[in-house]
């Protein structure tokens, strides 16, 4: 299994309960795809350097995971399809 660093931004309009549900959803997704979540770091609300989808700030979350390449592709696909996620970036460590 490879190690990945996943940084994603949740829309600022999403309330706190929903933000927690989004974080839990992707933690559970890693587990169901056979990976392990090593750490989750919620950075909180941050202003963007430039406007993204007419948004000026978002809630940043950093996850360190160990999973297969196929699982990483599926996580990326699901994040792209989630309306609550503005941007995501997955980096192999």
C-alpha atoms as one frame of an Amber mdcrd trajectory, in Angstrom:
protein
   0.000   0.000   0.000   1.156   3.482  -0.834   0.879   6.515   1.435  -1.071
   9.549   0.261  -1.712  13.040   1.547  -5.234  14.207   0.707  -6.073  17.894
   1.079  -9.617  18.973   0.325 -11.725  22.103   0.787 -15.347  22.026   1.926
 -17.655  24.895   0.907 -18.096  27.600   3.537 -21.899  27.495   3.137 -22.008
  23.948   4.567 -22.906  23.972   8.286 -20.632  22.438  10.945 -22.609  19.189
  11.333 -22.490  18.588   7.592 -18.741  19.363   7.508 -18.158  16.675  10.128
 -20.320  14.247   8.136 -18.285  14.930   4.983 -15.020  14.276   6.859 -16.436
  11.065   8.374 -17.743   9.989   4.964 -14.287  10.119   3.380 -12.645   8.474
   6.404 -15.137   5.610   6.083 -14.589   5.448   2.314 -10.869   4.869   2.817
 -11.680   2.021   5.205 -14.190   0.372   2.875 -11.645   0.490   0.032  -9.138
  -1.441   2.159  -6.998   1.490   3.280  -6.198   3.007   6.643  -6.485   6.604
   7.805  -3.298   7.589   9.618  -4.391  11.093  10.610  -7.031  13.748   9.981
  -6.185  17.389  10.564  -8.993  19.952  10.318  -7.351  23.278   9.497 -10.597
  25.224   9.660 -11.817  28.177   7.608  -9.209  29.907   5.451  -9.455  32.691
   2.883  -8.532  31.825  -0.695  -5.831  33.665  -2.614  -8.357  33.936  -5.462
 -12.051  33.238  -5.955 -13.047  29.606  -6.629 -16.605  28.974  -7.898 -17.620
  32.416  -6.574 -16.367  31.398  -3.076 -13.765  33.416  -1.148 -13.134  30.996
   1.744 -13.461  27.329   2.626 -12.909  24.702   5.315  -9.604  22.862   4.797
  -9.076  19.226   5.808  -5.815  17.245   5.519  -5.908  13.428   5.637  -2.907
  11.106   5.602  -3.885   7.659   4.364  -2.347   4.364   3.282  -4.213   2.682
   0.420  -3.849   1.098  -2.993  -3.669   3.033  -6.269  -7.182   1.862  -7.207
  -8.535   3.126  -3.876  -6.838   6.499  -4.436  -8.494   6.794  -7.854 -11.908
   5.983  -6.353 -11.445   8.510  -3.510 -10.549  11.200  -6.053 -13.596  10.312
  -8.185 -15.968  10.473  -5.226 -14.537  13.812  -4.083 -15.008  15.283  -7.567
 -18.667  14.199  -7.530 -19.412  15.544  -4.026 -21.178  18.926  -4.114 -19.735
  19.944  -0.727 -16.120  19.718  -1.970 -14.725  22.720  -3.862 -11.213  21.373
  -4.537  -9.143  18.328  -3.676  -5.515  17.391  -4.106  -3.999  13.949  -3.593
  -0.225  13.627  -3.345   1.730  10.389  -3.106   4.266  10.532  -0.263
